[in-house]
Amino acid sequence: ENGHVMRHVVLEYAEQVDAELAGWIKQHVSFPSTMVDRIVPAMTAESFGKIDQLLGFHDPVSIACEPFRQWVIEDDFVAGRPEWEKVGAQLVKNVLPYEEMKLRMLNGSHSFLAYLGYLAGYPHICDCMQDKSFASAARLLMLEEQAPTLSVTDVDLSAYADSLVHRYENPELKHRTW
């Protein structure tokens, strides 16, 4: 729904500044909603050091992230659009079911692992995943509690849950539990 919120904010501001501008924006500007899924842990001295070594210099705004990425875009444009699907974006009528899937299954299970993993003494999500009880509980949470609440129809939620478990197991991310 971020596109709808942005459209409302921009138009409200434009109407206060220049009614003609607001009219032009309504006719010529698109505000598609989007959803991005990519785990990006907080940077640490260790992750900065690895990136500095790869680049050969220090980049204070560099990030370390997982290889996975998902970009879902509402296919609602007033005057054509770039062919983002050629680089892996999914163009859909409604982004909300994908956003709900990500927020509930990924963010929800990730928070579950972080909170309980911290209490169990695990410093990172990947450490939690080495404990079969945690891995199993996270997958069950996703499939038995979260998946039934979703309206997304063209996604294999069992396969999505399996991919999340695999992503959480990545020892290179070092996503902290606290």
C-alpha positions as CSV (number, residue, x, y, z in Angstrom):
1,E,0.0,0.0,0.0
2,N,3.0,2.3,0.0
3,G,2.2,3.6,-3.5
4,H,-1.2,4.6,-2.4
5,V,0.1,6.4,0.6
6,M,2.8,8.2,-1.4
7,R,0.2,9.3,-4.0
8,H,-2.0,10.7,-1.3
9,V,0.9,12.6,0.4
10,V,2.3,14.0,-2.9
11,L,-1.1,15.1,-4.1
12,E,-2.1,16.7,-0.8
13,Y,1.2,18.7,-0.9
14,A,0.8,19.6,-4.5
15,E,-2.7,20.9,-4.0
16,Q,-1.4,23.2,-1.3
17,V,1.3,24.5,-3.5
18,D,-0.3,24.6,-7.0
19,A,-3.7,23.2,-8.0
20,E,-2.6,23.0,-11.6
21,L,0.5,20.9,-10.6
22,A,-1.7,18.6,-8.6
23,G,-4.0,18.1,-11.6
24,W,-1.0,17.3,-13.8
25,I,0.4,14.8,-11.3
26,K,-3.0,13.0,-11.1
27,Q,-3.0,12.5,-14.9
28,H,0.7,11.8,-15.6
29,V,2.4,10.3,-12.5
30,S,2.1,6.7,-11.3
31,F,2.6,5.6,-7.7
32,P,2.8,1.8,-7.9
33,S,3.0,0.0,-4.6
34,T,6.1,-2.2,-4.1
35,M,7.5,-4.9,-1.8
36,V,11.1,-5.8,-1.4
37,D,12.4,-8.9,0.4
38,R,16.0,-9.2,1.2
39,I,17.6,-9.8,4.5
40,V,20.1,-7.1,5.4
41,P,21.6,-7.4,8.8
42,A,23.1,-4.5,10.8
43,M,26.6,-3.8,9.7
44,T,29.4,-4.9,12.1
45,A,33.2,-4.2,12.2
46,E,33.7,-7.6,10.7
47,S,31.3,-7.1,7.8
48,F,32.8,-3.7,7.1
49,G,36.2,-5.3,7.1
50,K,35.2,-7.9,4.6
51,I,33.7,-5.4,2.2
52,D,36.7,-3.0,2.6
53,Q,39.0,-5.9,1.6
54,L,36.8,-6.7,-1.4
55,L,36.6,-3.1,-2.6
56,G,40.1,-2.0,-1.7
57,F,38.8,1.0,0.2
58,H,36.4,1.9,3.0
59,D,32.8,2.6,2.0
60,P,30.9,3.9,5.1
61,V,27.5,3.2,3.6
62,S,28.2,-0.3,2.3
63,I,25.9,-3.2,3.2
64,A,26.2,-6.9,3.5
65,C,23.1,-8.9,2.4
66,E,21.9,-12.3,1.4
67,P,22.0,-13.4,-2.3
68,F,18.2,-13.7,-2.4
69,R,16.1,-10.8,-3.5
70,Q,12.4,-10.4,-4.4
71,W,10.9,-7.3,-5.8
72,V,7.1,-7.2,-6.3
73,I,5.7,-4.2,-8.1
74,E,2.1,-3.2,-8.7
75,D,1.5,-3.2,-12.4
76,D,-0.3,0.2,-12.5
77,F,1.4,2.8,-14.7
78,V,-0.2,5.7,-16.6
79,A,2.3,5.8,-19.4
80,G,4.0,2.5,-19.9
81,R,6.8,1.2,-17.7
82,P,10.3,-0.2,-17.8
83,E,10.6,-4.0,-18.4
84,W,11.5,-4.7,-14.8
85,E,10.4,-8.4,-15.2
86,K,13.6,-8.8,-17.3
87,V,15.6,-8.4,-14.2
88,G,13.5,-10.6,-12.0
89,A,10.8,-8.3,-10.7
90,Q,7.3,-9.6,-10.3
91,L,4.6,-7.3,-11.7
92,V,1.2,-8.0,-10.1
93,K,-2.2,-6.4,-9.8
94,N,-2.1,-6.3,-6.0
95,V,1.1,-6.2,-3.9
96,L,-0.7,-6.5,-0.6
97,P,-0.9,-10.4,-0.5
98,Y,2.9,-10.6,-1.1
99,E,3.6,-7.9,1.5
100,E,1.5,-9.8,4.0
101,M,3.3,-13.1,3.1
102,K,6.7,-11.4,3.7
103,L,5.6,-9.6,6.9
104,R,4.0,-12.7,8.5
105,M,6.1,-15.6,7.3
106,L,9.6,-13.9,7.0
107,N,9.5,-11.1,9.6
108,G,7.3,-13.0,12.0
109,S,9.4,-16.2,12.0
110,H,12.6,-14.2,12.0
111,S,11.4,-12.2,15.1
112,F,10.3,-15.5,16.7
113,L,13.8,-16.9,16.2
114,A,15.5,-13.7,17.4
115,Y,13.6,-13.4,20.6
116,L,13.7,-17.0,21.6
117,G,17.2,-17.6,20.2
118,Y,18.5,-14.7,22.3
119,L,16.9,-16.2,25.4
120,A,18.5,-19.5,24.6
121,G,21.9,-17.9,24.2
122,Y,22.3,-18.0,20.5
123,P,24.0,-14.9,19.1
124,H,22.8,-15.2,15.5
125,I,19.8,-16.4,13.6
126,C,22.0,-19.0,11.8
127,D,23.1,-20.4,15.2
128,C,19.4,-20.9,16.1
129,M,18.9,-22.8,12.9
130,Q,21.6,-25.3,13.9
131,D,19.3,-26.3,16.7
132,K,16.8,-28.7,15.1
133,S,14.1,-27.7,17.6
134,F,14.3,-24.1,16.6
135,A,14.4,-24.9,12.8
136,S,11.4,-27.1,13.2
137,A,9.4,-24.7,15.3
138,A,10.1,-21.8,12.9
139,R,8.8,-23.9,9.9
140,L,5.8,-25.1,11.9
141,L,5.0,-21.5,12.9
142,M,5.1,-20.4,9.2
143,L,3.0,-23.2,7.9
144,E,0.5,-23.9,10.7
145,E,0.0,-20.4,12.1
146,Q,1.0,-17.8,9.5
147,A,0.3,-19.4,6.1
148,P,-3.4,-20.0,6.8
149,T,-3.9,-16.3,7.4
150,L,-2.6,-15.3,3.9
151,S,-4.6,-14.5,0.7
152,V,-1.7,-14.9,-1.7
153,T,-2.8,-17.5,-4.3
154,D,0.1,-18.1,-6.8
155,V,2.8,-19.0,-4.3
156,D,3.7,-22.4,-2.9
157,L,3.8,-21.5,0.8
158,S,5.5,-24.7,1.8
159,A,8.3,-24.0,-0.7
160,Y,8.5,-20.4,0.5
161,A,8.8,-21.6,4.1
162,D,11.6,-24.0,3.1
163,S,13.4,-21.2,1.3
164,L,13.1,-19.0,4.4
165,V,14.6,-21.8,6.6
166,H,17.4,-22.1,4.1
167,R,18.0,-18.4,4.1
168,Y,18.1,-18.3,7.9
169,E,20.7,-21.0,7.9
170,N,23.2,-18.8,5.9
171,P,26.2,-18.4,8.2
172,E,27.6,-15.4,6.2
173,L,24.7,-13.2,7.3
174,K,25.5,-13.1,11.0
175,H,22.1,-11.5,11.7
176,R,22.1,-11.0,15.5
177,T,19.3,-12.2,17.8
178,W,19.5,-9.0,19.9
